Amino acid sequence: MGKSKWTRREFVKRAGQTTGAVAIGLSFADFLAACGGGTATPSTSGLSGNVEIFSWWTGAGEKDGLAELFRIYNVHNPNVHIINATVAGGAGTNAKAVLKTRMEGGQPPDSFQVHAGQELISTWVKAGKMEPITSIWASEGWDQYMPKDLKDIVSANGQVWSVPVNVHRGNALWYNKKLLDSNNITPPVTMDDFLQAMSTLKGKVQAPLALGSNGNWEVQMLLENNIAAAGGPDFYKAVMSGQASFTDDKVKQALTWIKQMLAYVNSDHTNLGWDDAAKRLIAGTSVFTIMGDWAKGYFTANNWTANTDFGAAASPGTKGLYMIVCDTFGLPKGAPHRDNAVAWLKVCGSNEGQTAFNPKKGSIPARTDVSASVFDPIAQQFMAEFKTDALIPSSAHGSATPDAFASAVNDEMGQFVQAKDVNKTAANLQKLSDEFLKS
């Protein structure tokens, strides 16, 4: 795939041309025709005018899911014109820059896509640029349908700040099922099982564990998964909030496990992205990769069948834990069309909206009452585990920690894969914690 890397949000194909914040001017009838929708049901909302929804969902799958949310919104609010303000670019990098300019300039969209937790709270909530949506959460009865752990991630200072529309899983182990079966290896559960399986496979494939670490966030995902495996959910949350030390033996164990994993990875991993690593499983040159569940979209787009060609499990040592990578929408202060924005948030949090959105997006619903029947077998497995597992927020993807911390950790983990110095890296991570997590 050369040096042009897919982001996790471009897993079906590369995003289209960068659009900036472009409004679409379709009539409701035209929009429904374009989306394959039907005739609108009568509405009693009484809303009219515009609603501007800002996101970076421009790639296949994600833009299709967004269109489903728009379709449902206009079924219930046919007199509201949707302005689809999308900005193409990897995992929202370009969109966040545009959003910053608008928010600081006092020109917010009516609602915008943001990762659950600190990506919103440590920026726009802290800056006083958001309205709490606690009353909307209560009026819609979302406590009945969304796990408390997830609500906690989108809450701060006694208020709820955004509504989750989906959930991706960050701690997922993917494997070539036929290669595991032919070598009489069962999917590993513990870290010892995993390391033993890779030892068995060494010499039988080019590299048992496929890794694409171009960007280093992929290694940060290994770090956070391993910290959760070594210390459990309470320790993980404590260390990511600056209440426990990165020099703790549990973090050093997590780093040691990464060092051991690196003995089994492809030698060119620093030049590859996560999608290139997934490609190695399809080619049969690797058996395992650890990546978020957007990898499933890559496999299925390449005509692999879940539980026949490939399988999935929690990353080693994290059975019973669910690493949350979650997209949400909030309500900016000064939203030009506030009532229309509130109606949008209600669609995002609804059973109807999440049922339509998530199969297209490749994620699972944040609500636990959505029927699993429209999802593939692995998504159904993850939906069941989401209901029972301890939920923990990803630092690598903006929920557990501020962006500045995650960015600095990426750089540090890039150094670690070269030097593999556990003690030095632990000490450096603690310095970053002191700088970014305790201020």
N, C-alpha and C positions, 0 to 999 in steps of 0.2 A: 504493500500500500504506500510505499515511498515515505516521504517525510510529511505528507499532508494527513494529519491525524484526525480521526473522529473524536468528538467529545462523547461523554456518556449520553448527552441529549441529542446526538446525531447518529444513533446506533443503526438506523435502517438505511440511511444514505446521507451523504454530506448535505449540509444545509444549503438552501438556495442563496441567491444573491442577497447581500446585506441590504436591508430595506430602510433602516432608520425607523422612526415612529410614523408609520404610514397608515393613514385611515382608509378604510374601504367604504365605498359609498353604495352598497347594495340596498335595494328595497328589501322588505321582509320576504316578499314572494320570491324575489330573485335569490335571496340568501338560502331559503329553504330548498329551492330547486338545486342550487349548487351543492348543498350538503346532503341532498337525497332525503330531505325531510318531507313532511306531509302538510296538511292544512292545519292552521293554527286553531286551537280551541278558544272559545270565548274567554276574555280576560276581564276580571273585575279589579285589576290592580290600579287602574286610573293613572298610571305613570306614562309620561311622554318625554320627548326631548332626546338627549344623547346619553350614552354611558361609554367612557373610554377605558378599555381594559389593556393594560401594559404587560407584556411578557416577552420571553425569548423563544417561544414555541413556534419555530418556523420549519423544523425538520419533519419528514414523514412520520406518521404515528402520533407525534405530539401535536402537530397542527390539526390532525384529524380529530384528536380528542378535544382540543379547544373548540373546534367547529361544533362538536356535539353539545358542549356547554352553551355555546351561543344559540344553537337551535332550540334547546330547552328554555333558555332565558326568553327568547322571543315568542315561544309558544305561550308563555305566561304573561309576557309584557310586549304585545305586538306593536305598540305605538312608540317603543323606545328604539332608537337607532344605535346600533353597536359600532363604535370606532375601535377597530382591531389594531392597536398600537404595538406592533411587534418589532423587535430588533434582533436580527440574526447574529449568531456568534457563540463560540464555545462556552457552554454551561453558564451563559448569562454575562460573560465578561464585558461585552459591548453594551448590553442592556443596562447593566448596573452603572456604567459611566454616564449614559444618557439620563437615567433616572436620577442620579446624583445632581446633575445640572438642573433638572426640572424641580426637584424637591428643594434644593437650596435657593432656587430662583422664585419660589412661591408659585409654581405652576404644576402642581401634582396631577397625575392622572386620577381617575375616579377610584381605581383599584389596581394593584400591581402584584405580579408573581414574586414570591420571595421564599427562600428556604425557611422552614420552621425554626424558631428559636433565636439564637444570637445574631444571625444575619440581619434580622429585623430589629430585635430588641436592643442590641448594643449600638445600633446606628440610628434609625429613625424614631424609635420609641424613646431612646435616651435623649435625642435632640428635640423631643417634644413635637414631632411632626405627624404623629399618628393619633387617631381616636381609639379608645378601647372598644372592643365589640362584645364585652361581657353580657350586656343586655340582649344582644342578638342571639348569642349562644344560649342564653336562658330561654328566650321566647321560642326558639326552634327546638328546644329539648335535646340538644346534642349530647348532654351528659349521659343520656340513655344509650347512645350509639357509638360514642367515641371513647376509647380507653382513657382513664385518668392520667396515666403516664404520658400520653400524647397531649392531652390538654395542658399538663404541667409544662411541656416543652414550649408551648406557644403562649405561656402566661408569665407575667412578672408584675411585681408590686401589687398583687391582689387583683389584677385585671387580665383578661384574655385579649390578645392583640391580633390574632389572625385565625383563619379557619383552614384546616388541612383539606386538600382536595384529593390527595393520593398518599401512598406510602411506597417507597422503594426500600429494599433491604440491602444494607451495606455488607453484612457478614455472611456472604454466600460462597460456598465451595462448589465449583462446577467440575464435572468430570466426563470424560469419554467413556460411556457405559460399556461399550463393546470391548475396549481395552482392559477395563477393570475386570469384566467377566472372564475374558480369555486368560487373565493372569490369576484368577481365583482370589481376587481382592475385594473385600466388601468396602463400601464407602466409609472412610474413617470418621470417627466421632471425636476421639481425644487427640491431643497433639502427639502423644506417643504413637498412636495408631497411624497418624498421618506421616510422621517421619519414618516409621517402619515401612509403610507402603511405598514411599518414594525410594527408600533404600532397596527394596525388592525390585522396583522398576528401573533403577539405574542400570544402564547398559542395554536395556531392552527398548528404550526410546531415546531420542536425542536429549531430551530434558524432561524429567517427570513433571516439573512444575513450570508452567508458562507464566512469564512475567513481562509486562510492558511498563517500564518505569519512566518513560519520557514525560517529564512534568513533576515527578516525585510524589504526587498526591496518591498514586497507587500504592506506594510504600507506606505513606501515612495511613492508608486504610489498613494495611497489615498491622501497623503499630496499634491502632485503636482497637482492632479486633483482638489482638493478642493481649492487650492490657485488660480487656473485658474477660478474656479466657483465664488469665492469671489471677485476677483480683475479684472477679464478679461484678455485678452491676453497681453496687454501692461504692466500691473502691473506684471503679471507672468514673462515676459521676463526681466523686470527691477530687480525684486528680485533675479532671477536666474543669473543675471550678476553682482550682488553686487551694483546695483544702487538704490535699494530700500531695506528697512530694514525688516528682519524677525520678528522684534518686532512690525511691523505695525498691526493695528487692523484687516486688511484683513487676515493676516497669522494666527492671533489668532482665527479668525472666522473659518478658515480652520481646525485648531487643535480642536476647540470646536466641530465641526461637526464630526471629527473622534471619539472624546470622546463619543458623542451621538450614533454613529454607534456601538461602542463597547458594548453598552447595549443590542444589538440584535444579537451578533455573537455567534458562537459555543465556548464553554468554553475551548476546546482543541486546539484552533487555533495556539498556539505557537509551537505545535508539528506537524503541518500539512503543506504541500506545497500547491501551488495554484491548482494543479490537484486534490488533496484531497477535496478542497473546491468545485471545479466543480462537483466532484462525488456526493456531498451532494445534488446538484440540481437534478441529475438523480435519486437519491434515494428518493427524495421528502421530505427530512428532513430539507432542506432550500429552499428558493424561489429565492433569489438574490445572485449574486456575482459580484464584480467589478474587472475586470482583462483585460489584453490586448487581442486582437482578436485571439491570439494563442489558447485561450480557445475554440474557435469554432472548431478547429481541434480535441480537446479532445471530445467534444460532438458528432461530426460526426463519430469519430472513435468508439464511443459507440452506434452507430446506432440511434442517435437522428436526427430528421429532422428539419432543420431551418424553423422558422415561423409556425411550427406545434407543436413540442415538446418544443422548446426553441426559445426565441427571444432576440433581442439586441437593445440597444439605447445608446446614449451618456450618460456618467456617470452624476449623478444628478447635475444640474446647469451649465453644459458645452455644452448645445445644441448650435451649431454654432462654436464650437471649435474642433480641431482635434489634439490630442496629438501624435506627431510623434515618432515612434520607427522604425528606418530605417537602412537597411543594404546597404553599399556602397563599391566600390572598388576605389583605388587610384593608383598612379604611383610612386614607390619609386625611389629616386635618385640612379643611379648605377644599375638599373634593368638589369640583364644580357642579356635579349632579348627585348630591349625597343620597337622596332617596333611591335613585336608580342604582347606585353603588351598593346600597344595603340589599336591594333585591338580588343583585349579582352574588353577594356573599351567601345569601340564602340558597341559591341554586348550587353554588360550589359545595355547600355542606349537606345538600339533600341526597336522599337515597337515589332519586331519579337522576340527578346530575352525576353522581359517582358511578352509578351503574353504566351510564353511557360513556363516560370519559375514560375510565381506567382500562378496559380491554383494548382500546385504541392506543393508549399511552404505553402499555406494557407494565404498568404498576398495579398495585392492589388498592382497594378503597380504604380510606381512613375509617369509614363507618364499618361496624361489625355486623350490621343487619343486611348488607347487600348479598343477594343470592350468588353463590359460587358457580352456578350452572353455566354462566357465559364465559368462564375463564378456563385456561388450559390447566392440565394436572399439576404442574409445579406452582402456578399461581394459587390453585386451590389448596395445595399443601401449605404455602406461605400464609394464606388467609387464615387457615386453621391455627397455625402457630402464632400468628399476630394476636389472636384472641387470648392466648394463654401465656405467651412468653413475657419476660420482663423487657420493657421497651427502654432503650438507651439511645441518646441522640448522637449523631455523628459529628465529630469535630472537623474531619476532612471536608465535609460538605455543609458546613456553616451553621449547624444547629447547636452544638454544645459550647462552642467558643467563638470569640470574635474573629472576623476574617483576617485581621493582622496577625493573630497567633497562628492560625492554620497556614497562612502563607510562609511565615517564618519556619514552621515545623517542616513544610515541604523542603525548604532549603537545607535544613539540618538533616533530614532523612536522605537527601541526595548525597551529603557527605558521608553518612553512615554506610551506604551501600558500597562506597569505595574503601573506607578505612576499617569498617566493622568493629569500631572501638565502643564497646558497650558502656563502660564507665564514663568516658568522655561525652558520649551522646546523651546519657542520662543527665549528666551535670549541665550540659548545654540546654537541654529541654527544660530543666528547672529554672535556668536563667530566663528563658522565654516565658515561663509561667509567672515568675516574679514581675516581669515587665508588662505582660498583657492580661494576666488573669487575676491579679491582685490589686490592680489600679481601680 
